[in-house]
């Protein structure tokens, strides 16, 4: 019996966002139609970084940016 083959995880683009981009959502405007999924809001306010649960795109708050009221 052979072992299950695990697919290689794709390296996803790191998307840098500023405080004026909040609230962050995925997919971002201008994305290709074939790559669309339901809109989901990404909470980066606590750790400064988070990934989309649908496509795995990673979002990171730009260095020095402050999150206020989000």
mmCIF file of the N, C-alpha and C atoms, coordinates in Angstrom:
data_MODEL
# 
_entry.id   MODEL 
# 
loop_
_atom_site.group_PDB 
_atom_site.id 
_atom_site.type_symbol 
_atom_site.label_atom_id 
_atom_site.label_alt_id 
_atom_site.label_comp_id 
_atom_site.label_asym_id 
_atom_site.label_entity_id 
_atom_site.label_seq_id 
_atom_site.pdbx_PDB_ins_code 
_atom_site.Cartn_x 
_atom_site.Cartn_y 
_atom_site.Cartn_z 
_atom_site.occupancy 
_atom_site.B_iso_or_equiv 
_atom_site.pdbx_formal_charge 
_atom_site.auth_seq_id 
_atom_site.auth_comp_id 
_atom_site.auth_asym_id 
_atom_site.auth_atom_id 
_atom_site.pdbx_PDB_model_num 
ATOM 1   N N  . UNK A 1 1  ? 0.855   -1.186 0.000   1.00 0.00 ? 1  UNK A N  1 
ATOM 2   C CA . UNK A 1 1  ? 0.000   0.000  0.000   1.00 0.00 ? 1  UNK A CA 1 
ATOM 3   C C  . UNK A 1 1  ? 0.894   1.239  0.000   1.00 0.00 ? 1  UNK A C  1 
ATOM 4   N N  . UNK A 1 2  ? 0.575   2.198  -0.815  1.00 0.00 ? 2  UNK A N  1 
ATOM 5   C CA . UNK A 1 2  ? 1.401   3.402  -0.919  1.00 0.00 ? 2  UNK A CA 1 
ATOM 6   C C  . UNK A 1 2  ? 0.875   4.504  0.002   1.00 0.00 ? 2  UNK A C  1 
ATOM 7   N N  . UNK A 1 3  ? 1.783   5.364  0.402   1.00 0.00 ? 3  UNK A N  1 
ATOM 8   C CA . UNK A 1 3  ? 1.419   6.499  1.259   1.00 0.00 ? 3  UNK A CA 1 
ATOM 9   C C  . UNK A 1 3  ? 0.715   7.564  0.436   1.00 0.00 ? 3  UNK A C  1 
ATOM 10  N N  . UNK A 1 4  ? -0.174  8.290  1.069   1.00 0.00 ? 4  UNK A N  1 
ATOM 11  C CA . UNK A 1 4  ? -0.882  9.380  0.382   1.00 0.00 ? 4  UNK A CA 1 
ATOM 12  C C  . UNK A 1 4  ? 0.103   10.476 0.012   1.00 0.00 ? 4  UNK A C  1 
ATOM 13  N N  . UNK A 1 5  ? -0.079  11.029 -1.150  1.00 0.00 ? 5  UNK A N  1 
ATOM 14  C CA . UNK A 1 5  ? 0.782   12.119 -1.614  1.00 0.00 ? 5  UNK A CA 1 
ATOM 15  C C  . UNK A 1 5  ? 0.115   13.431 -1.259  1.00 0.00 ? 5  UNK A C  1 
ATOM 16  N N  . UNK A 1 6  ? 0.828   14.262 -0.527  1.00 0.00 ? 6  UNK A N  1 
ATOM 17  C CA . UNK A 1 6  ? 0.296   15.570 -0.155  1.00 0.00 ? 6  UNK A CA 1 
ATOM 18  C C  . UNK A 1 6  ? 0.679   16.589 -1.216  1.00 0.00 ? 6  UNK A C  1 
ATOM 19  N N  . UNK A 1 7  ? -0.315  17.370 -1.679  1.00 0.00 ? 7  UNK A N  1 
ATOM 20  C CA . UNK A 1 7  ? 0.026   18.405 -2.663  1.00 0.00 ? 7  UNK A CA 1 
ATOM 21  C C  . UNK A 1 7  ? 0.903   19.479 -2.035  1.00 0.00 ? 7  UNK A C  1 
ATOM 22  N N  . UNK A 1 8  ? 1.795   20.009 -2.833  1.00 0.00 ? 8  UNK A N  1 
ATOM 23  C CA . UNK A 1 8  ? 2.665   21.085 -2.369  1.00 0.00 ? 8  UNK A CA 1 
ATOM 24  C C  . UNK A 1 8  ? 1.841   22.353 -2.177  1.00 0.00 ? 8  UNK A C  1 
ATOM 25  N N  . UNK A 1 9  ? 2.026   22.998 -1.052  1.00 0.00 ? 9  UNK A N  1 
ATOM 26  C CA . UNK A 1 9  ? 1.307   24.243 -0.791  1.00 0.00 ? 9  UNK A CA 1 
ATOM 27  C C  . UNK A 1 9  ? 1.923   25.361 -1.616  1.00 0.00 ? 9  UNK A C  1 
ATOM 28  N N  . UNK A 1 10 ? 1.056   26.138 -2.263  1.00 0.00 ? 10 UNK A N  1 
ATOM 29  C CA . UNK A 1 10 ? 1.527   27.247 -3.094  1.00 0.00 ? 10 UNK A CA 1 
ATOM 30  C C  . UNK A 1 10 ? 2.005   28.391 -2.209  1.00 0.00 ? 10 UNK A C  1 
ATOM 31  N N  . UNK A 1 11 ? 3.025   29.064 -2.660  1.00 0.00 ? 11 UNK A N  1 
ATOM 32  C CA . UNK A 1 11 ? 3.481   30.264 -1.970  1.00 0.00 ? 11 UNK A CA 1 
ATOM 33  C C  . UNK A 1 11 ? 2.584   31.406 -2.412  1.00 0.00 ? 11 UNK A C  1 
ATOM 34  N N  . UNK A 1 12 ? 1.869   31.984 -1.468  1.00 0.00 ? 12 UNK A N  1 
ATOM 35  C CA . UNK A 1 12 ? 0.939   33.053 -1.805  1.00 0.00 ? 12 UNK A CA 1 
ATOM 36  C C  . UNK A 1 12 ? 1.607   34.406 -1.674  1.00 0.00 ? 12 UNK A C  1 
ATOM 37  N N  . UNK A 1 13 ? 1.130   35.292 -2.477  1.00 0.00 ? 13 UNK A N  1 
ATOM 38  C CA . UNK A 1 13 ? 1.638   36.654 -2.482  1.00 0.00 ? 13 UNK A CA 1 
ATOM 39  C C  . UNK A 1 13 ? 1.392   37.308 -1.128  1.00 0.00 ? 13 UNK A C  1 
ATOM 40  N N  . UNK A 1 14 ? 2.335   38.078 -0.673  1.00 0.00 ? 14 UNK A N  1 
ATOM 41  C CA . UNK A 1 14 ? 2.184   38.866 0.540   1.00 0.00 ? 14 UNK A CA 1 
ATOM 42  C C  . UNK A 1 14 ? 1.702   40.247 0.119   1.00 0.00 ? 14 UNK A C  1 
ATOM 43  N N  . UNK A 1 15 ? 0.545   40.643 0.622   1.00 0.00 ? 15 UNK A N  1 
ATOM 44  C CA . UNK A 1 15 ? -0.054  41.923 0.254   1.00 0.00 ? 15 UNK A CA 1 
ATOM 45  C C  . UNK A 1 15 ? 0.110   42.879 1.421   1.00 0.00 ? 15 UNK A C  1 
ATOM 46  N N  . UNK A 1 16 ? 0.877   43.933 1.207   1.00 0.00 ? 16 UNK A N  1 
ATOM 47  C CA . UNK A 1 16 ? 1.107   44.928 2.243   1.00 0.00 ? 16 UNK A CA 1 
ATOM 48  C C  . UNK A 1 16 ? -0.023  45.957 2.189   1.00 0.00 ? 16 UNK A C  1 
ATOM 49  N N  . UNK A 1 17 ? -0.603  46.265 3.343   1.00 0.00 ? 17 UNK A N  1 
ATOM 50  C CA . UNK A 1 17 ? -1.708  47.218 3.412   1.00 0.00 ? 17 UNK A CA 1 
ATOM 51  C C  . UNK A 1 17 ? -1.407  48.298 4.440   1.00 0.00 ? 17 UNK A C  1 
ATOM 52  N N  . UNK A 1 18 ? -1.974  49.476 4.207   1.00 0.00 ? 18 UNK A N  1 
ATOM 53  C CA . UNK A 1 18 ? -1.820  50.588 5.124   1.00 0.00 ? 18 UNK A CA 1 
ATOM 54  C C  . UNK A 1 18 ? -3.074  50.767 5.958   1.00 0.00 ? 18 UNK A C  1 
ATOM 55  N N  . UNK A 1 19 ? -3.006  51.638 6.945   1.00 0.00 ? 19 UNK A N  1 
ATOM 56  C CA . UNK A 1 19 ? -4.148  51.892 7.823   1.00 0.00 ? 19 UNK A CA 1 
ATOM 57  C C  . UNK A 1 19 ? -5.344  52.411 7.029   1.00 0.00 ? 19 UNK A C  1 
ATOM 58  N N  . UNK A 1 20 ? -5.102  53.153 5.946   1.00 0.00 ? 20 UNK A N  1 
ATOM 59  C CA . UNK A 1 20 ? -6.241  53.657 5.168   1.00 0.00 ? 20 UNK A CA 1 
ATOM 60  C C  . UNK A 1 20 ? -6.863  52.586 4.280   1.00 0.00 ? 20 UNK A C  1 
ATOM 61  N N  . UNK A 1 21 ? -6.278  51.393 4.204   1.00 0.00 ? 21 UNK A N  1 
ATOM 62  C CA . UNK A 1 21 ? -6.858  50.281 3.455   1.00 0.00 ? 21 UNK A CA 1 
ATOM 63  C C  . UNK A 1 21 ? -7.840  49.467 4.310   1.00 0.00 ? 21 UNK A C  1 
ATOM 64  N N  . UNK A 1 22 ? -7.899  49.777 5.597   1.00 0.00 ? 22 UNK A N  1 
ATOM 65  C CA . UNK A 1 22 ? -8.768  49.018 6.502   1.00 0.00 ? 22 UNK A CA 1 
ATOM 66  C C  . UNK A 1 22 ? -10.219 49.412 6.322   1.00 0.00 ? 22 UNK A C  1 
ATOM 67  N N  . UNK A 1 23 ? -11.167 48.530 6.469   1.00 0.00 ? 23 UNK A N  1 
ATOM 68  C CA . UNK A 1 23 ? -10.975 47.112 6.754   1.00 0.00 ? 23 UNK A CA 1 
ATOM 69  C C  . UNK A 1 23 ? -10.510 46.365 5.502   1.00 0.00 ? 23 UNK A C  1 
ATOM 70  N N  . UNK A 1 24 ? -9.618  45.412 5.698   1.00 0.00 ? 24 UNK A N  1 
ATOM 71  C CA . UNK A 1 24 ? -9.066  44.619 4.612   1.00 0.00 ? 24 UNK A CA 1 
ATOM 72  C C  . UNK A 1 24 ? -10.066 43.522 4.243   1.00 0.00 ? 24 UNK A C  1 
ATOM 73  N N  . UNK A 1 25 ? -10.259 43.318 2.950   1.00 0.00 ? 25 UNK A N  1 
ATOM 74  C CA . UNK A 1 25 ? -11.098 42.209 2.511   1.00 0.00 ? 25 UNK A CA 1 
ATOM 75  C C  . UNK A 1 25 ? -10.446 41.507 1.338   1.00 0.00 ? 25 UNK A C  1 
ATOM 76  N N  . UNK A 1 26 ? -10.810 40.257 1.173   1.00 0.00 ? 26 UNK A N  1 
ATOM 77  C CA . UNK A 1 26 ? -10.303 39.440 0.085   1.00 0.00 ? 26 UNK A CA 1 
ATOM 78  C C  . UNK A 1 26 ? -11.505 38.815 -0.605  1.00 0.00 ? 26 UNK A C  1 
ATOM 79  N N  . UNK A 1 27 ? -11.547 38.765 -1.917  1.00 0.00 ? 27 UNK A N  1 
ATOM 80  C CA . UNK A 1 27 ? -10.522 39.196 -2.850  1.00 0.00 ? 27 UNK A CA 1 
ATOM 81  C C  . UNK A 1 27 ? -10.468 40.712 -2.961  1.00 0.00 ? 27 UNK A C  1 
ATOM 82  N N  . UNK A 1 28 ? -9.302  41.208 -3.324  1.00 0.00 ? 28 UNK A N  1 
ATOM 83  C CA . UNK A 1 28 ? -9.082  42.646 -3.490  1.00 0.00 ? 28 UNK A CA 1 
ATOM 84  C C  . UNK A 1 28 ? -9.688  43.114 -4.812  1.00 0.00 ? 28 UNK A C  1 
ATOM 85  N N  . UNK A 1 29 ? -10.036 44.389 -4.896  1.00 0.00 ? 29 UNK A N  1 
ATOM 86  C CA . UNK A 1 29 ? -10.543 44.936 -6.166  1.00 0.00 ? 29 UNK A CA 1 
ATOM 87  C C  . UNK A 1 29 ? -9.521  44.731 -7.287  1.00 0.00 ? 29 UNK A C  1 
ATOM 88  N N  . UNK A 1 30 ? -10.014 44.446 -8.461  1.00 0.00 ? 30 UNK A N  1 
ATOM 89  C CA . UNK A 1 30 ? -9.130  44.276 -9.611  1.00 0.00 ? 30 UNK A CA 1 
ATOM 90  C C  . UNK A 1 30 ? -8.610  42.866 -9.787  1.00 0.00 ? 30 UNK A C  1 
ATOM 91  N N  . UNK A 1 31 ? -9.068  41.943 -8.960  1.00 0.00 ? 31 UNK A N  1 
ATOM 92  C CA . UNK A 1 31 ? -8.627  40.558 -9.099  1.00 0.00 ? 31 UNK A CA 1 
ATOM 93  C C  . UNK A 1 31 ? -9.214  39.925 -10.351 1.00 0.00 ? 31 UNK A C  1 
ATOM 94  N N  . UNK A 1 32 ? -8.598  38.855 -10.811 1.00 0.00 ? 32 UNK A N  1 
ATOM 95  C CA . UNK A 1 32 ? -9.092  38.179 -11.998 1.00 0.00 ? 32 UNK A CA 1 
ATOM 96  C C  . UNK A 1 32 ? -10.350 37.382 -11.675 1.00 0.00 ? 32 UNK A C  1 
ATOM 97  N N  . UNK A 1 33 ? -11.270 37.343 -12.612 1.00 0.00 ? 33 UNK A N  1 
ATOM 98  C CA . UNK A 1 33 ? -12.560 36.700 -12.410 1.00 0.00 ? 33 UNK A CA 1 
ATOM 99  C C  . UNK A 1 33 ? -12.424 35.231 -12.044 1.00 0.00 ? 33 UNK A C  1 
ATOM 100 N N  . UNK A 1 34 ? -11.506 34.511 -12.654 1.00 0.00 ? 34 UNK A N  1 
ATOM 101 C CA . UNK A 1 34 ? -11.357 33.085 -12.388 1.00 0.00 ? 34 UNK A CA 1 
ATOM 102 C C  . UNK A 1 34 ? -10.890 32.817 -10.961 1.00 0.00 ? 34 UNK A C  1 
ATOM 103 N N  . UNK A 1 35 ? -10.330 33.821 -10.316 1.00 0.00 ? 35 UNK A N  1 
ATOM 104 C CA . UNK A 1 35 ? -9.750  33.642 -8.988  1.00 0.00 ? 35 UNK A CA 1 
ATOM 105 C C  . UNK A 1 35 ? -10.637 34.217 -7.888  1.00 0.00 ? 35 UNK A C  1 
ATOM 106 N N  . UNK A 1 36 ? -11.897 34.499 -8.183  1.00 0.00 ? 36 UNK A N  1 
ATOM 107 C CA . UNK A 1 36 ? -12.790 35.118 -7.199  1.00 0.00 ? 36 UNK A CA 1 
ATOM 108 C C  . UNK A 1 36 ? -13.383 34.079 -6.244  1.00 0.00 ? 36 UNK A C  1 
ATOM 109 N N  . UNK A 1 37 ? -13.682 34.541 -5.047  1.00 0.00 ? 37 UNK A N  1 
ATOM 110 C CA . UNK A 1 37 ? -14.382 33.749 -4.043  1.00 0.00 ? 37 UNK A CA 1 
ATOM 111 C C  . UNK A 1 37 ? -15.244 34.714 -3.255  1.00 0.00 ? 37 UNK A C  1 
ATOM 112 N N  . UNK A 1 38 ? -16.130 34.240 -2.376  1.00 0.00 ? 38 UNK A N  1 
ATOM 113 C CA . UNK A 1 38 ? -16.947 35.165 -1.592  1.00 0.00 ? 38 UNK A CA 1 
ATOM 114 C C  . UNK A 1 38 ? -16.073 36.133 -0.804  1.00 0.00 ? 38 UNK A C  1 
ATOM 115 N N  . UNK A 1 39 ? -16.543 37.374 -0.656  1.00 0.00 ? 39 UNK A N  1 
ATOM 116 C CA . UNK A 1 39 ? -15.769 38.375 0.082   1.00 0.00 ? 39 UNK A CA 1 
ATOM 117 C C  . UNK A 1 39 ? -15.705 37.990 1.562   1.00 0.00 ? 39 UNK A C  1 
ATOM 118 N N  . UNK A 1 40 ? -14.523 38.078 2.100   1.00 0.00 ? 40 UNK A N  1 
ATOM 119 C CA . UNK A 1 40 ? -14.292 37.812 3.510   1.00 0.00 ? 40 UNK A CA 1 
ATOM 120 C C  . UNK A 1 40 ? -13.410 38.936 4.049   1.00 0.00 ? 40 UNK A C  1 
ATOM 121 N N  . UNK A 1 41 ? -13.730 39.417 5.240   1.00 0.00 ? 41 UNK A N  1 
ATOM 122 C CA . UNK A 1 41 ? -12.931 40.472 5.855   1.00 0.00 ? 41 UNK A CA 1 
ATOM 123 C C  . UNK A 1 41 ? -11.828 39.836 6.689   1.00 0.00 ? 41 UNK A C  1 
ATOM 124 N N  . UNK A 1 42 ? -10.644 40.402 6.581   1.00 0.00 ? 42 UNK A N  1 
ATOM 125 C CA . UNK A 1 42 ? -9.450  39.864 7.215   1.00 0.00 ? 42 UNK A CA 1 
ATOM 126 C C  . UNK A 1 42 ? -9.067  40.771 8.378   1.00 0.00 ? 42 UNK A C  1 
ATOM 127 N N  . UNK A 1 43 ? -9.009  40.220 9.588   1.00 0.00 ? 43 UNK A N  1 
ATOM 128 C CA . UNK A 1 43 ? -8.671  41.008 10.775  1.00 0.00 ? 43 UNK A CA 1 
ATOM 129 C C  . UNK A 1 43 ? -7.160  40.982 11.002  1.00 0.00 ? 43 UNK A C  1 
ATOM 130 N N  . UNK A 1 44 ? -6.511  42.088 10.672  1.00 0.00 ? 44 UNK A N  1 
ATOM 131 C CA . UNK A 1 44 ? -5.065  42.191 10.895  1.00 0.00 ? 44 UNK A CA 1 
ATOM 132 C C  . UNK A 1 44 ? -4.753  43.119 12.062  1.00 0.00 ? 44 UNK A C  1 
ATOM 133 N N  . UNK A 1 45 ? -5.789  43.564 12.768  1.00 0.00 ? 45 UNK A N  1 
ATOM 134 C CA . UNK A 1 45 ? -5.586  44.569 13.816  1.00 0.00 ? 45 UNK A CA 1 
ATOM 135 C C  . UNK A 1 45 ? -4.868  44.021 15.049  1.00 0.00 ? 45 UNK A C  1 
ATOM 136 N N  . UNK A 1 46 ? -4.982  42.754 15.339  1.00 0.00 ? 46 UNK A N  1 
ATOM 137 C CA . UNK A 1 46 ? -4.368  42.206 16.553  1.00 0.00 ? 46 UNK A CA 1 
ATOM 138 C C  . UNK A 1 46 ? -2.904  41.830 16.369  1.00 0.00 ? 46 UNK A C  1 
ATOM 139 N N  . UNK A 1 47 ? -2.595  41.146 15.269  1.00 0.00 ? 47 UNK A N  1 
ATOM 140 C CA . UNK A 1 47 ? -1.232  40.655 15.069  1.00 0.00 ? 47 UNK A CA 1 
ATOM 141 C C  . UNK A 1 47 ? -0.476  41.377 13.966  1.00 0.00 ? 47 UNK A C  1 
ATOM 142 N N  . UNK A 1 48 ? -1.205  42.141 13.133  1.00 0.00 ? 48 UNK A N  1 
ATOM 143 C CA . UNK A 1 48 ? -0.559  42.838 12.028  1.00 0.00 ? 48 UNK A CA 1 
ATOM 144 C C  . UNK A 1 48 ? -0.460  42.007 10.770  1.00 0.00 ? 48 UNK A C  1 
ATOM 145 N N  . UNK A 1 49 ? -0.910  40.740 10.832  1.00 0.00 ? 49 UNK A N  1 
ATOM 146 C CA . UNK A 1 49 ? -0.860  39.873 9.665   1.00 0.00 ? 49 UNK A CA 1 
ATOM 147 C C  . UNK A 1 49 ? -1.928  38.798 9.791   1.00 0.00 ? 49 UNK A C  1 
ATOM 148 N N  . UNK A 1 50 ? -2.526  38.420 8.658   1.00 0.00 ? 50 UNK A N  1 
ATOM 149 C CA . UNK A 1 50 ? -3.508  37.340 8.628   1.00 0.00 ? 50 UNK A CA 1 
ATOM 150 C C  . UNK A 1 50 ? -3.641  36.831 7.202   1.00 0.00 ? 50 UNK A C  1 
ATOM 151 N N  . UNK A 1 51 ? -4.211  35.632 7.065   1.00 0.00 ? 51 UNK A N  1 
ATOM 152 C CA . UNK A 1 51 ? -4.380  35.014 5.751   1.00 0.00 ? 51 UNK A CA 1 
ATOM 153 C C  . UNK A 1 51 ? -5.855  34.807 5.451   1.00 0.00 ? 51 UNK A C  1 
ATOM 154 N N  . UNK A 1 52 ? -6.180  34.833 4.178   1.00 0.00 ? 52 UNK A N  1 
ATOM 155 C CA . UNK A 1 52 ? -7.549  34.581 3.718   1.00 0.00 ? 52 UNK A CA 1 
ATOM 156 C C  . UNK A 1 52 ? -7.858  33.098 3.894   1.00 0.00 ? 52 UNK A C  1 
ATOM 157 N N  . UNK A 1 53 ? -9.004  32.769 4.508   1.00 0.00 ? 53 UNK A N  1 
ATOM 158 C CA . UNK A 1 53 ? -9.340  31.356 4.682   1.00 0.00 ? 53 UNK A CA 1 
ATOM 159 C C  . UNK A 1 53 ? -9.728  30.658 3.376   1.00 0.00 ? 53 UNK A C  1 
ATOM 160 N N  . UNK A 1 54 ? -10.074 31.415 2.338   1.00 0.00 ? 54 UNK A N  1 
ATOM 161 C CA . UNK A 1 54 ? -10.445 30.821 1.051   1.00 0.00 ? 54 UNK A CA 1 
ATOM 162 C C  . UNK A 1 54 ? -9.239  30.535 0.180   1.00 0.00 ? 54 UNK A C  1 
ATOM 163 N N  . UNK A 1 55 ? -8.429  31.544 -0.063  1.00 0.00 ? 55 UNK A N  1 
ATOM 164 C CA . UNK A 1 55 ? -7.354  31.385 -1.047  1.00 0.00 ? 55 UNK A CA 1 
ATOM 165 C C  . UNK A 1 55 ? -5.953  31.380 -0.439  1.00 0.00 ? 55 UNK A C  1 
ATOM 166 N N  . UNK A 1 56 ? -5.831  31.729 0.828   1.00 0.00 ? 56 UNK A N  1 
ATOM 167 C CA . UNK A 1 56 ? -4.527  31.713 1.475   1.00 0.00 ? 56 UNK A CA 1 
ATOM 168 C C  . UNK A 1 56 ? -3.699  32.966 1.265   1.00 0.00 ? 56 UNK A C  1 
ATOM 169 N N  . UNK A 1 57 ? -4.226  33.959 0.553   1.00 0.00 ? 57 UNK A N  1 
ATOM 170 C CA . UNK A 1 57 ? -3.476  35.208 0.357   1.00 0.00 ? 57 UNK A CA 1 
ATOM 171 C C  . UNK A 1 57 ? -3.160  35.802 1.730   1.00 0.00 ? 57 UNK A C  1 
ATOM 172 N N  . UNK A 1 58 ? -1.925  36.263 1.886   1.00 0.00 ? 58 UNK A N  1 
ATOM 173 C CA . UNK A 1 58 ? -1.497  36.811 3.170   1.00 0.00 ? 58 UNK A CA 1 
ATOM 174 C C  . UNK A 1 58 ? -1.498  38.332 3.111   1.00 0.00 ? 58 UNK A C  1 
ATOM 175 N N  . UNK A 1 59 ? -2.024  38.941 4.154   1.00 0.00 ? 59 UNK A N  1 
ATOM 176 C CA . UNK A 1 59 ? -2.092  40.402 4.268   1.00 0.00 ? 59 UNK A CA 1 
ATOM 177 C C  . UNK A 1 59 ? -1.281  40.808 5.483   1.00 0.00 ? 59 UNK A C  1 
ATOM 178 N N  . UNK A 1 60 ? -0.457  41.854 5.297   1.00 0.00 ? 60 UNK A N  1 
ATOM 179 C CA . UNK A 1 60 ? 0.371   42.350 6.407   1.00 0.00 ? 60 UNK A CA 1 
ATOM 180 C C  . UNK A 1 60 ? 0.284   43.861 6.451   1.00 0.00 ? 60 UNK A C  1 
ATOM 181 N N  . UNK A 1 61 ? 0.165   44.394 7.663   1.00 0.00 ? 61 UNK A N  1 
ATOM 182 C CA . UNK A 1 61 ? 0.143   45.836 7.877   1.00 0.00 ? 61 UNK A CA 1 
ATOM 183 C C  . UNK A 1 61 ? 1.550   46.384 7.658   1.00 0.00 ? 61 UNK A C  1 
ATOM 184 N N  . UNK A 1 62 ? 1.662   47.450 6.876   1.00 0.00 ? 62 UNK A N  1 
ATOM 185 C CA . UNK A 1 62 ? 2.961   48.065 6.603   1.00 0.00 ? 62 UNK A CA 1 
ATOM 186 C C  . UNK A 1 62 ? 3.608   48.511 7.908   1.00 0.00 ? 62 UNK A C  1 
ATOM 187 N N  . UNK A 1 63 ? 4.916   48.403 7.963   1.00 0.00 ? 63 UNK A N  1 
ATOM 188 C CA . UNK A 1 63 ? 5.666   48.790 9.151   1.00 0.00 ? 63 UNK A CA 1 
ATOM 189 C C  . UNK A 1 63 ? 5.442   50.259 9.468   1.00 0.00 ? 63 UNK A C  1 
ATOM 190 N N  . UNK A 1 64 ? 5.166   50.549 10.733  1.00 0.00 ? 64 UNK A N  1 
ATOM 191 C CA . UNK A 1 64 ? 4.959   51.921 11.181  1.00 0.00 ? 64 UNK A CA 1 
ATOM 192 C C  . UNK A 1 64 ? 3.519   52.386 11.116  1.00 0.00 ? 64 UNK A C  1 
ATOM 193 N N  . UNK A 1 65 ? 2.638   51.587 10.486  1.00 0.00 ? 65 UNK A N  1 
ATOM 194 C CA . UNK A 1 65 ? 1.216   51.956 10.386  1.00 0.00 ? 65 UNK A CA 1 
ATOM 195 C C  . UNK A 1 65 ? 0.529   51.664 11.716  1.00 0.00 ? 65 UNK A C  1 
ATOM 196 N N  . UNK A 1 66 ? -0.387  52.537 12.092  1.00 0.00 ? 66 UNK A N  1 
ATOM 197 C CA . UNK A 1 66 ? -1.140  52.373 13.338  1.00 0.00 ? 66 UNK A CA 1 
ATOM 198 C C  . UNK A 1 66 ? -2.595  52.083 13.008  1.00 0.00 ? 66 UNK A C  1 
ATOM 199 N N  . UNK A 1 67 ? -3.166  51.114 13.718  1.00 0.00 ? 67 UNK A N  1 
ATOM 200 C CA . UNK A 1 67 ? -4.579  50.754 13.553  1.00 0.00 ? 67 UNK A CA 1 
ATOM 201 C C  . UNK A 1 67 ? -5.374  51.444 14.648  1.00 0.00 ? 67 UNK A C  1 
ATOM 202 N N  . UNK A 1 68 ? -6.270  52.343 14.254  1.00 0.00 ? 68 UNK A N  1 
ATOM 203 C CA . UNK A 1 68 ? -7.076  53.058 15.228  1.00 0.00 ? 68 UNK A CA 1 
ATOM 204 C C  . UNK A 1 68 ? -8.556  52.836 14.923  1.00 0.00 ? 68 UNK A C  1 
ATOM 205 N N  . UNK A 1 69 ? -9.305  52.348 15.900  1.00 0.00 ? 69 UNK A N  1 
ATOM 206 C CA . UNK A 1 69 ? -10.737 52.207 15.749  1.00 0.00 ? 69 UNK A CA 1 
ATOM 207 C C  . UNK A 1 69 ? -11.199 51.101 14.828  1.00 0.00 ? 69 UNK A C  1 
ATOM 208 N N  . UNK A 1 70 ? -10.321 50.171 14.492  1.00 0.00 ? 70 UNK A N  1 
ATOM 209 C CA . UNK A 1 70 ? -10.723 49.056 13.642  1.00 0.00 ? 70 UNK A CA 1 
ATOM 210 C C  . UNK A 1 70 ? -10.554 47.774 14.408  1.00 0.00 ? 70 UNK A C  1 
# 
